[in-house]
Amino acid sequence: METNHQYLVEWLPGFFQQWPENALTFNEPISTEKIDIDVGQLMVFFSRLATPLQTVQHRVLSFDPWDIAGLKRKEVRNSAVLAWLLNPQGSHGFGAVPLYTLLASIRTSENKAFPAEFTRFCRVRVESNPNGDSKNRVDIEIDADNFFVLIEVKIDAFEQEEQIERYCLDAEKRATKKRRWGVVFLTPQGKQPKSIGADNPHCISCLSWSDLATRFEESMRADYRKTGSLYDGSSMRQMAAHSAFCFLERMRKF
């Protein structure tokens, strides 16, 4: 049994790749010869085929697209993928679920609850310059009608002098008095930044990559269980979700 199983696992991928070439064409004569089918043997064959098919499927889903993309521990590239995940219009298929999960973790300068969702629009940008100064680049900017958030991403790089304090000033200026604002300091350990102004102790949310990944996965898994059945026939939806979950696993390793 084990030998047959291994044979099928090795044989199936090649069979499906060659299937278009091996398929019958309409130009070939159709045989009228009666074929006797042993139903019992056919049932045994299909029952044995189930496990190899699952194994092949598992091998396909174990593929990590971010390995090919060369993300590694590069902050700029990982920031771009994180921005993709936080974008409600992103092709990941989870809508605003990841964004709303992040918002639930953000504090404001008034130490009040941050808006749970946007109401009219939300734009997510990478490599942003909120005040127009190219030297004051922010990794991720989230600009919505009712809130404004800046995210500073750290993996291996050191914090610059007064970097977070500058971001707080920029965020407060951009948000004006009409919107809540906050700054997220995302690091491997979720540590406090060196530059925390006395006037803005509560507007900085210090999160670790691992903790954020856990929060993302909880809400995204719940959403996928509810909506996944609607996309069972969509391989694009499955691959997009797989890519998103693969990135969460990478986040846990930072």
Buried (B, 14 or more C-beta within 10 A) or exposed (E): EEEEBEEBBEEBEEEEEEEEEEEEEEEEEEEEEEEEEEEEEEEEEEEEBEEBEEBBEEEEEEEBEBEEEEBEEEBEBBBBBBBBBBBBEBEBBBBBBBBBBBBEBBBBBEEEEBBEBBEEEBBBBBEBBBBEEEEBEBBBBBBBBBBBBBBBBBBEEEBBEBBBBBBBBBBBEBBEEEBBBBBBBBBBEBEEBEBBBEEBEBBBBBBBBBBBBEBBBEBBBEBBEEBBEEBEEEEEBBBBBBBBBBBBEBBBEB
